[in-house]
Amino acid sequence: MSGGTGGRGSRGASDPGFWESNYRAGRLPWDLGGPTPVFERLIASGRYPPGRLFVPGAGTGHDARLFARHGFQVTAADFASGAARAMRALQDPVAPLIILQADLFDLPPFLIGLFDYVLEYTCVCAIDPARRAAYVDVVTGLLRPGGVYLALLWPTGARPGGPPYPVEPGALISLFAARGFTLLERETPPDSIPERRGDEELLVLKLTVDSCQQSLTTINCQL
Ligand SMILES: C[S@@+](CC[C@H](N)C(=O)[O-])C[C@H]1O[C@@H](n2cnc3c(N)ncnc32)[C@H](O)[C@@H]1O
C-alpha cells in the first residue's frame, strides 16, 4: 500500500502512542508488504558490499530483512512495540535482524560510529521537521568514517492523508553537507512502486573521512 497514516495528518506523530495505535489497529497504509524494488536494484548493482547496516523507523522490517538476506548485519530500530513485535514474528532464521525497540533520539551510546550504512525509507517523513537537524545528527553519529546514508525519500511533495511530513530532498542534502557528507547519487527512481513513482527520490551520501571527527565533535555525542 502507499497511503498515509490512517488519515490523521501530522497530529501526534512524534508520540510513540500515535504509531502504537496504528499497529494495534493493523492500520499500516505505508507498509508495502515487501521490500521496495529500488533497494532490490541497489543490492543487485553490487556497488554496496555487505556491512553493518542500521534501519531507523524500520516498521515491520521488509527492507531490513532484504538487506539481511544479502549478507548485511542489520540492526532494525523502531520505538513502537507493535513494530518490534511484527519484526520478531517475521524473523528469517537464516538471516535474523538485531531488533531494537528504541526511540531514534535516545539510542544507546555504544552504537556511535558502529555502522557502514544507515538505510532510510519513510522514517524521516515521520519526524517533525523541527527535529530534522537532530535526525541528521543521529545518522551522522551512527556512521563510521566513510559510512554511507542510503535514503529513499517519500513523499517529496505534500499529499493528502500523509505520511505526516513531506521531505524536501535539497534541504536534507544541505543538512548532511554541513556535517561533512558528500552526495554520491541523486535520482528519481524509475522503479518505485507505481503509486509512489515520481514522488520518491533516492539519495546516497557518504560521510567524508576527514570531516568525520569534526562532525562527531560538533554533535557532542548526542546519541
Ligand atoms: C511511516 S512508518 C514506516 C515504516 C517502515 N520504514 C516502512 O517503510 O514500512 C514510520 C515508522 O517510524 C517509527 N518511528 C517514528 N518516529 C520514531 C522515532 N523517533 N524513533 C523510532 N521509530 C520511530 C514509527 O513507529 C513507524 O514504525
The ligand as a Gaussian input file, in Angstrom:
#p B3LYP/6-31G(d) Opt

LIG

0 1
 C        5.674000       5.555000       8.109000
 S        6.282000       4.260000       9.140000
 C        7.485000       3.482000       8.068000
 C        7.918000       2.119000       8.496000
 C        8.908000       1.441000       7.530000
 N       10.115000       2.230000       7.358000
 C        8.267000       1.175000       6.192000
 O        8.709000       1.748000       5.170000
 O        7.325000       0.379000       6.134000
 C        7.336000       5.173000      10.272000
 C        7.901000       4.302000      11.375000
 O        8.821000       5.092000      12.127000
 C        8.645000       4.813000      13.502000
 N        9.140000       5.995000      14.226000
 C        8.676000       7.266000      14.146000
 N        9.394000       8.086000      14.925000
 C       10.345000       7.307000      15.523000
 C       11.382000       7.566000      16.459000
 N       11.593000       8.798000      16.959000
 N       12.177000       6.552000      16.850000
 C       11.971000       5.283000      16.361000
 N       10.996000       4.973000      15.483000
 C       10.192000       5.975000      15.065000
 C        7.159000       4.524000      13.658000
 O        6.863000       3.755000      14.806000
 C        6.851000       3.787000      12.355000
 O        7.005000       2.387000      12.512000

